[in-house]
């Protein structure tokens, strides 16, 4: 399937361009690349992510996300679209832990299938507009046991709050294959809009 989830993409771009009345929604756009395990100079694939998150005062949140993957050497486009519910708990004024669980659909020219998505991480507010994403973990597993699918990543990142409305962020992460072996290193750069 090569079609773009257009409504989500349009919503993310509209949110980035609109005025910001409150800070309980965040829209993000990220572009990145995954590099070969033995040679960082060689790209395996490139990706883009659009996401919309609504956070509540009690720590609960929901997220809708679409991610495409394009093989670095002109391969087919694959989409992963997921919905997540999450919870964030502050353990101090500057440190918080979070977790998300959700379901998704992976769509490619050869096979579409549903999967479970689990995410967890920790953030440390450094001050001066900087937030260190100390760790972020992602695990996806397909529901069809006859077709093994696991997508696992672990990384860290840093964001800088430009003003009340915008933040830039970058992240680096290790990617693991279906057998949980190290398969490469990912890097991503993004823009987050609060409204």
N, C-alpha and C positions, 0 to 999 in steps of 0.2 A: 504494500500500500504506500503510495507516494503522495497522498493528499495531505495538506497541511491542516491541523485543527484550527481553522481560521478564526472562529469566535474567540478562542482563548488568546490568540496572538493579537487580534484587534483590541480586546479588552486590556491587555497588558500595555500596548502602545498608547491607548486612550488614557489610561491611568498615569502613565509617565508624563503626558502632556497637560493634564488637567491641574487646576489649582488644588492646594492641599488644605482642606478644612480641619482634619483631625488625623491622628497618627495611629489608628487601629488597623488600617489596611497597608499592605506593602506589595508592590508589583516589582518584579525583578526580571532582568534580561541578562543572560550570561552567554559568553562564547568561550570555547576552549578546545583543547586537543589532548588526546592520549598518545603517549610516546612508547616506543618499543622498550622492553625490559632491559635489553643489553646495549641499546644505542639510543640515547635520548634525542639525538639529531633526526631520527626517523619517526615520522608520525604513523600511527596505526589508523586513527580516525579523528575526525573533527566533530564537534557537537555544538548545539545551541539549546538553551533552556529558556522558557518563559514560565513564570510562576506568579500566582496571586495568593496572598495569605491574609487571613483575618485573625487578629489576636484579640483576646478578651482580657479584662482586668483580672479575672480569676485564674489566669495562666493557660486556659484552654485556647486552642487555635484550630483552624482548618486551612488546608492548602490545596489548590488545584495547579497541576504542573504538566507541561508538555516538553519533552526532550527529543530532539532528533539526533541521529548518528549518521555520519557519512564517512564511508571508508576513504582513507586518504588518497587512495589510487583510483578514484572514480567508481567506487562501488555503489550498490543500491542504498537508498535512504531507508532507515528504520526509525519508527517512532515508539516512544514509551510515554503513555499518558496515564497519570495517576491522581487519585484524590487521597488526602491524608488528614487525619485528626491527630492533634498533639497536645502536649502539656509541657510547660516550662515552670521550673521551680527555682527561685532565687535562694541560694544558701548563705549569701552575704550581700551587702549593697553592691558589690562589683562582680560576683560570680554566680552563674546560673547553670543548671542542668536541664536538658530537654530531651524529649522522645516523641516520635511520631509512628503511627501505624496506619496503613492504608492498602488499597487495592489499585491495580493498574492493568493496562492492556498493552502488550508489546505487539506492534504491527510492522510486518516486513513483507516484501514481495513473495516470500516463500511460506511464511507461517504467521498466524496471529494467535496469541494465547494470553490468558489472564495470569496475573502474578500477585503475590503478597509482597508488600514493601514495609520494611522496618528501618527506622533511623533513630540515632541517638547522638548526643554531643554535649559539649560544655563550652561556655563563653566566659571570658574575663574582660571586664571594662578596664582599659588601661588609662583612660583620661585623655584629654586633648582631642576628643573626637574619635579615638582609636578603640576598636574592640578586637580582641584576639579570640578567634574561634580555636580554642585549645585543641579540640578533637572533634571530628565528625565521622560517623560510621553509617554506612548504608548497606542493607542486605535485601536483595530481591530473590524470590524463589517462585518458580512456576507451580501451578496447582496440578498439572498433569504429570504424574510420576513416571509415565512411559516416555516422556520427553524431558530429560533433565535440563533445567535452566536455573542457574544461580548467578547473580551479578553482585559482587561485593566490592566495596571501596572503603578506604580509611584515609583520613587526611586532616589537614589543618588549614587555617586561613586567617586573613586580617582584613578588617574593614575600616574605612575612614568616613565619618559623617561630615559631609561638606557643609550642610546646613540642616534646618529642620525638615527639609523635603527630600534630600538626596544623600545617598551614601555610595561610595565606590568600594568594591571588594575584590580580593583575589584569593584563590585557594590552590593548594597543591595536594594531590592525593595518590595513593597506591591503588592499583586496580588488580583484582584477583580473578582467575578464570573459574570455570565451573567446578574444577577440582580443588579450588582454594589455593592455587599456586600463584605466586606473584607474576603478573602478566604485563605490567607497564606502569608508567607514571603519568598522571594527568595534571594539567594546569588549566585554570579558568580565570577569566576576568569578567566582572559584572557591574551593573548599575542597579541600585535599588531606589525606588520612589515611594515615599511614605505619604499617605493621604487619609 
